[in-house]
């Protein structure tokens, strides 16, 4: 048993080292490979929470949806430029970037329109955006992600299945026929062996590293100076949108803090139950209203078993109410997906993880901690 565990840990370590090399080599003339690697990681994390375990693949269409969500906050103007607020470049070269495409798709709607709002109110624009981003992924970052020097490594998926710039792939036929259920080419990215599981296991460590490298690229590409928190802007939840959710969530909870149960006023905080840095999940089912004190004490820790139980009960009992709030706010709300993310995040954290209970009090994660989520 000990030898088997040592071998497993060694495999994860080797995989992690190779993954870090890909991350280092990802510095190109765009931030696309960072977005792709984070999308693959988030897809793997959610997949591990499936009842049947890892799926073994992810489609380029799903990756495109995740990449759009990742770039969406970056379509807002960065307020700290000397010349005034302006959208930051995602390309270190000429050309229309994914951020530019999002702005075009949002045309005619409010500046802070959500992806769901564009999908519902401008379906043709959303469909075009999805196709454009999917084609970008197929032509560039998917073939380039595993490139090291002049060669390519077979770490996450077979690199030979994704020729550079999609050469030889029937892309035009695929995009013409996809909406009508026609043929085309196999748009699945097939994970190698245990790569999907390994990616999910390393997710809590990998996501902050990707964000740091992505922010470093953005700072360089836009010649940014100063000490403003670029990572919060690029990857943090939209504070304006969170403010819109605060009142409805507080009312949903009968004006009581989700964690301590005490009454709270209108200046409460909105917390990501599964921390945003661990999963990237900004779904409304992952949001709770909390006392500022509780939220600041919990920070990016996973919540203790009693809070898991409360969150699972709310998921079951208030699904309709939360979906109604989401519809009013044009906010994504998928209880099944959010449950899978929560389940895999806890399962992958390991038995040594300390769960936040209250104040400075933590408890070890017991073997039955995820039972309410199963």
Secondary structure, DSSP 8 states (H G I E B T S, - for coil): -HHHHHHHHHHHHHHHHHHHHHHHHT-SSBSHHHHHHHHHHHHHHHHHTSTT---SEEEHHHHHHHHHHHHHGGGS-BTT-TT--B---SBSSSS--HHHHHHHHTTTS-TT--HHHHHHH-HHHHHHHHHHHHHHIIIIIHHHTTEETTEE--SSB-GGGS-GGGTTS-HHHHHHHGGGT------EEEB-TTHHHHHHHTHHHHHHHHHHHHHHHHHHHTT--SS--HHHHHHS--HHHHHHHHHHHHHHTTTB-TTT--B--TT-EEEESS-HHHH----GGGEEEE-HHHHHHHTTS-B-HHHHHHHHHHHHHSHHHHHHHHHHHT----HHHHHHHHHHHHHHH-TT-EEEEETTEEEE--TTTTGGG-
